[in-house]
Amino acid sequence: MTRWRAAVVVVVALMTAGLVRWSQAPDGVAPPVTRVAAAAYRAFWLWGGVRPQPALAQAERLYLLQGQVQRDAGRSRLQPQGVPPSALAVPELWLSYRVSTLDWSPEVVRDLLRQRAAWQARGNRVIGIQIDFDAATPALADYARFLRHLRRQLPAECQLGITGLLDWGANGDIATLNGLHGVVDELVVQTYRGRHTVANYAAYLPALRQLTLPFRLGLVQHGEWDPRWQRQFAAQPNYRGEVVFLLNSPPVSQHSGATR
């Protein structure tokens, strides 16, 4: 077994994020019913409990769960999760953190950077840190202030990425998101919730044409997807492609909303 596969085997605990069904198509024609096949993509999220699968061998970019930032006894702390630092055969590695509070103690950033240094010491090309926080759409301005403060605490060469909800573009302030240019290096908009594609997800996508911030679309493995959206966004200069959230097996059919 390769070091890469051995490391993947020990990944811990699945993330909760979400997605579901078509209501409109980019060209007005009824969308083809397709499923997200990991083999067609090169960027992946690897959360806990996911067994090795062949698609990982072709990964060019990996977003790897490394911990949860949460409050414990009245103080925020980083709870490490996922595989420990090891040498992974992937060209670009992002360390991802599930966040439940924005009230961070100084120790949280210290521990993030220690993890980053440990992965680098094992020969990995660590591109940056990704924050997975479900900011309420009306509270995007508060989240933007937190991200600006966090950016100032990170080394200049460490990129900062965030995940985002479909609702942010459709019902939030696009100007607030675009105002993060130079603070956030990329936004990955999740078209799923939990293990399922967001119901009526296509209704939310046109709003993303207003983004000037570099962004990607997050898809869930086995989820529903209309590939025509990929071709349409490919013409947008700030679009960076798709990221697939890996699962062990196709989930039972279920539909979810665009917010968490």
N, C-alpha and C positions, 0 to 999 in steps of 0.2 A: 504493500500500500504506500503511495507517495506521501510525503510530508503534508502536501496540500489536502489530500483526501483524509489523512489522519486528523488534521486540524479541524476539518469540516465536521467530522463525526462527533466531536465534542461540543459543538455549538449548542447553546441553551435557550429555551423559552421563546415562543412565537409572539410577534408583535400584533397588536390589534389596530388595524387600519381598514379602509373599506371600498365597495363599488358594485354597480349593476346594469342597467338596461338601456336600449336605444329608444330615442323618441324623435330624433331628427338626424339627418345626414348632411355632410358638407355640400353635397350637390343636389339636395332635395329628393334624391332617389332612395327608396327603401334600402337600408344598410344590409350588407351580407352578414349572416350569422357566422362569426368566426370565434375561435378561442385562442387565447394567448399561449403560444407554444414557446417555451423557453429557448429552444434550439435556434429560433430566429433572431435572438437578441444577444447583446454582448455586455450589458450592464445589469447587475443584480443586487438586490438586498438579500442579505443572509441573516435571518433572525434565528432565534433559538429553536431547537427541536427539529430542524430540517435535515433530513438525511442527504448524503452526497448524491448528486445526479450528474449525468454526462454534460449538461450545459455549463457547469462550472469550469470545465476544462477549456472552454472558449472565452471565459470572462476576460474582458479588457478593463473593466472597472467593477469594483466590489465595495458595497456599503455594508460594513460588518458591525452588528450590534456589539457594543462594548460596555453598556451600563445604563442605569436609570438614575436620574437626578430627582430626588424626592426629599420631603421633610421627614425628619426623624428626631423625636424628642425636642421639637421646636426649632430645629436647625436643619438647613439643607445639607445633603451629603450625596456623594456619588457612590452608588452601589454597583460594583463591577459585575458584569454579566458577559456571557459569550466565551469564545475561545481565548485563552491567554496568549500573549504575544508570541508569535512563531513566524517562521519564514513561509510565506504564501506565494505561490507561483501566479501572481496577478500583477499586471503592469501598474495599475492605479488603485490604491486602497484609500477608502474613506472610513473613519471611525464614527459610528452612529450612536447617538444617545437619546433615549426616550426621556422626556422631561415632563414632570408634573407640577413644577413650581418655578417661577422666575425670580424668586427671592433667594439668590445664591450667596452662600458664604464664600470668602476668599479661597477656602480649601478646595472648593469644587473645581475652579479653573486650574489650580495647582495640580490636582489629581488627573484632570483631563490631559494636561501637558506632559505629565509623567508617563501616562499610558502611551501617548503619541511617541515620546522619546524611546520607550521600550520597544515599540513596533519598528521604529526606524533602526534601532540598534541591531535588529535581526535581519536587516537588509531589505526591508520593505520600502517602497516608495509611497509614503503616506501623503496624499494630496491635501487632506484637510479634515475638518470636524463637521459633522452634520447634526443639527439639532432637530429632533422630531417632537414638536410641541403643537398641540391642538388649540391654538389661540382662537378665541371666539371672534367671529367676523367684526363685531362692533369694537373689539379691543385691539385691533391691528396696530393702532398708533402706539399703544403701550408696549406691544411686542417689539415694534421697530425701535423704541428707545432702549429696550433691553439688548437688542442685537447690536446697536451702536456701541453700547458700553462693553459688551463682550468682545467686539472686534478690536477695541483698544487694548484689550488684555492679551490678545493672541499675537504670536510672532508674525511679522509682515508676510513671511513665506507660507504661512499656514492658512489655507483657504477656509472660508466659513460657508457652509451650505445649510439650507433648511428644507423641511418638507412643508407642504401646504395643502389646504383643503380646496376643493372645487368651489365652494361657496365664497372664498376670498375674492376670486375674480368676478363672479357674477353679482354678488351683493355687497362686496367690500369696496374700499377706496383704492382703486388702481394706482392713483397718484402716490399713496403711502407705500405700496409695494415697489413702484418704480423709483421712489426716493431712496430705496436701499441699495441702489447701484453704487458700487464702490465699498459697500459694507458687506453685503452678501454676494458671494461669487456665483451661486446658483440656487434656484428654487425648483424643487421637484414636486409638482402638483399631483397628488394622489387621486386616481380615478376609481378608487376602491375603498371599501370600509370593511374592516375585519378581513374576511377571506372572499369577499364578493364585490363585484362591480357595482358602482353606485347606480341606483335606479335613475333612468333618464339622464345619464351622465352627459350625453351629447348636447343637451340643452345648456350646459355650463361652459362648454369648450369655446364657443365663439368669443366670449369675453376675454380669453387669453390672448387674442390678437392684439389687444391694447398693451400688453406687457412689453416693456423695453429691458427689464431685468432678464439676464440669461436664465432660461428655464428648461426643464425636462418634464415629460409626462411619466407618472408612475402607474404601471399596470400590474394586475395581480395574475399570477400564473393560473391558467385554465379559465380565466375570466372572459367575459364577452368584450369584443373590441372590433371597431370598424377601422381597418387599416387605411382607409382613405383620409382619415384625420392626420395620420403620420405624413402622408404625401403633401397635404395642405400646409401643415406647420413647417415642413422642410424648407419651404420658400421664405420663411421668416428668419432673418439673420441671427436673432438671439435664441433660436431654438436649438437645443443640444441633443435631442433624441429621447429615447425611452429607457426606463429602468423597470425591471420585472421583480416583483416581490415573490420569492420562491415559496412553494408549498410542497407538502409531501404527496398529496393526492387531490384530485378534483373534489371540492366541497359539495355538499348537497345543495341543489338549486335554492337560492334565496336572494331577495332583493333588499338593498339598503339605501339610506338617504345620503346626501352629500356632506352632511355635517356630522361631527362626532360629539 
